[in-house]
């Protein structure tokens, strides 16, 4: 699996937020996810080793990136 380069798909994405550490993008052309090959709605990118996701369906998600793994916590 190779990485996803936002700049290669910039024509199909709309940037919704950019804090310098994180960015949020809307998929406007049904680009597929590099993990599951299904179209995704939003793409969240972080350069931080830890991130907290706000509630959207009553659940909150936290992501922790270590040296060799990513841990996703649902609260």
N, C-alpha and C positions, 0 to 999 in steps of 0.2 A: 504494500500500500504506500503510495507516495503522498506527500503533503498537498494541501489545497492552497493554491496561490490566488488570493483575492484579486490581484491585478490582472490575472489571466481571465477573470470572469467579471471584471468591473462593469462591463456593458449590461449585465443582467442583474446586478446587485444595487440596492440603494442603501447608502449609509444612514442609519438612524441616530447613532450616537458614537462619539469618539472622545475619550477622556485622556488619551495619551497612553494609558496603561491598558485600557480595554476599548473594544469597538463592537458595535452591534449592526448587523446588516440584514436587510430584507431581500429575499430571493424573489425576483419579479419574473423570471423566465423558466422556472421549474428545473434549475440545475440540480443534478443528483448529488447526493452525499457520497464522499469518497469511501465511507465505511460500509454502508448498506446498499448503495446504488438506488436509493429511493429519493425523490425530490424532498428538499427540506424547506421550511418556511423562513427560519431565521438562523443566522450564524453569529455566535458570540466568540470573540477572539480576545485572549488575555496574554499579556507578557508577564504577569504576576504569577508566583508559584501557588497562590491561593485565591479563590474567588467565591463570592456569595451571590446566589441568584435570588431575586425577589420572588415572592409568592405570585403565582398566576392562576392556579386551580386549587388553592388552599394548601399547596405544598411548597416548600422552599428547598432549593438544591444548593449544595456547597461542593466545590471542586478543589481538590488538593493534588498538585503535581509534585511528585518526588523525583529522585534521580532516574528511576527506571519504571515508574508506574504512575497512573492517574487514579485517584480515588474520588468517586462521586457519592455524596451523602444526601439522602432525601430526608427531610424533617417534616 
